[in-house]
Amino acid sequence: MTQTPPDRLSNDPRSPYYDEATLARGIGIRFNGEERTNVEEYCVSEGWIRVAVGRALDRRGNPMTMKVNGRVEPWFRDAE
């Protein structure tokens, strides 16, 4: 496996950007210089993360999310 995290990754198994092997390895996200633990999806090239908004759920029972723009820096936790 490569030492560089993917450009885009999602926690949702229904997403085309979901990768179970990469998630099992452990991904850390630094957003605008601050480490975030509640990231649902990220994209480095477009510069955004998607985070859950409180405890609200959509009509399908999935957490409501909000897209936030900024500088995204992913890294593998096992490489620390």
C-alpha positions in Angstrom: 0.0 0.0 0.0 1.2 3.5 -0.8 2.2 6.0 1.9 0.1 8.8 0.4 -3.6 8.9 1.4 -6.1 9.1 -1.4 -7.2 12.5 -2.8 -10.9 11.8 -1.8 -12.3 9.3 0.7 -15.7 8.7 2.4 -16.9 6.8 5.4 -20.2 5.9 3.7 -20.1 2.4 2.2 -22.6 3.5 -0.5 -20.2 6.1 -1.8 -17.9 5.4 -4.8 -15.1 7.0 -2.8 -15.4 4.4 0.1 -12.3 2.2 0.6 -12.5 -0.2 3.5 -8.8 -1.2 3.4 -7.7 2.5 3.6 -10.1 3.3 6.4 -9.0 0.2 8.4 -5.4 1.5 8.2 -6.5 4.7 9.9 -6.7 8.2 8.4 -6.1 11.5 10.3 -7.3 14.8 8.9 -5.9 18.2 9.6 -8.2 20.9 8.4 -6.9 24.5 8.4 -4.1 23.5 10.8 -6.5 21.8 13.3 -6.9 18.0 13.7 -10.5 16.9 13.1 -12.1 13.7 14.2 -15.6 14.1 12.9 -14.9 14.1 9.2 -17.4 12.0 7.1 -15.7 12.7 3.7 -12.8 14.8 2.4 -11.3 16.0 -0.9 -7.8 17.4 -1.0 -7.8 18.7 -4.6 -11.1 20.6 -4.2 -10.2 21.7 -0.6 -13.3 20.6 1.4 -14.5 18.3 4.2 -17.9 17.0 5.0 -18.8 16.9 8.7 -21.9 15.8 10.6 -24.2 18.5 11.9 -25.2 17.7 15.5 -27.4 14.7 16.0 -29.8 15.5 13.1 -30.7 12.8 10.6 -32.0 12.9 7.1 -35.2 11.0 6.0 -33.1 7.9 5.3 -31.6 7.9 8.8 -28.1 9.1 7.7 -26.5 12.0 9.6 -27.0 15.5 8.1 -23.7 16.8 6.9 -22.2 20.2 6.0 -19.5 20.9 3.5 -16.7 23.2 4.8 -14.0 24.7 2.5 -10.4 25.1 3.6 -7.0 23.4 3.5 -7.1 19.6 3.9 -4.1 17.5 5.0 -4.8 13.8 5.3 -2.2 11.3 6.8 -2.1 7.7 7.8 -2.2 7.2 11.5 -0.1 4.0 11.4 2.8 6.1 9.9 3.1 8.3 13.0 
